[in-house]
Amino acid sequence: MNILFLGGTGLIGTAVVEQLMTKNDIHLTILHRGSTPPTIQNTAITYVTADARDTQQLATALGQTYFDVVVNWIGYQPEHIANDICYFEGRVGQYVFISSASAYQKPANHYRITESTPLHNPFWQYSRDKKACEQVLQASTIPYTIVRPSHTYGFGKLPFPLSAKHPWTPLQRLLDGKPIIMPGDGTSLWTVTHHTDFANGFVGLLGQYRALGHAFHITTDHAMSWNTIVKTISQQLRVTPNLVYLPSQYIEAALPAYQGTLLGDKAESAIFDNQKIKEFVPDFCAAVSLAEGTRRALCYWDNHP
């Protein structure tokens, strides 16, 4: 199977590449801008440096090559998808767009999110743009599959309710006994998925042509409160967290940049129904607990100070 990744050198993409390399008869081309150095070297992988949004650079780098699968990891605006449709139509068997579960309705009308939950997030432009990208695909004739990752973590980043510029910052705050801000009372339910578990389901969709025209989210089945998430990470650090509870609206008023990621995402409960991905990929199982995922991340950071 001849596969092209547009981007895919980040946390989730790296886990997917590692799983793909365990399969037979795979040739993977990763087209990236070179800002993130490749970490996986394999004779089945070809790295190409180019700007995926520059049609001329695409043509120079790829020519008329036909790909069984193209995965766009870096499509954020409708025009990004429209350009891909113009370039790849007739040259791809399955075009996979990485959307976002944050595009689902906020607040949701039902506690359990399925792929048919409406896409409507009035708090976050990023999510509305992902919805618009999906609409461009759905109006086209290109053979597409949509995947909506939710909060996925791994060796590069552990889950916290407020994101930091550097992923080790909240860990150091825990170690130093400094306050960790918790939106609300910390009891809203949230779903975090280890990147290797996501990859397990995702790889099973590639080249599966009955998945064409479908959208999927790929998450664990276990939702936890934010209190439980932060305390689980703290247990692996052998510290007691110093949690400070503040209303989400207060945080957003003080730090407007958090409106999308907080009011439009992490302040809401998120519980996912994964029946659809299990029907299409029967082997899919999210097996990595948060405690185990945290242990792996801490081991990675210990070895990469």
Secondary structure, DSSP 8 states (H G I E B T S, - for coil): -EEEEES--SHHHHHHHHHHTTSSS-EEEEEE-SSS------TTEEEEE--TT-HHHHHHHHTT--EEEEEES---SHHHHHHHHHHHTTSEEEEEEE--GGGB-SS-SSSEE-TTS-B--TT-HHHHHHHHHHHHHHTS-S-EEEE---EEEBTTB---SS--SSTTHHHHHHHHT-EEEEETTS-SEE-EEEHHHHHHHHHHHTT-GGGTT-EE----S--EEHHHHHHHHHHHHT---EEEEE-HHHHHHH-GGGIIIIIIIITS--EE--HHHHHH-TT------HHHHHHHHHHHHHH--
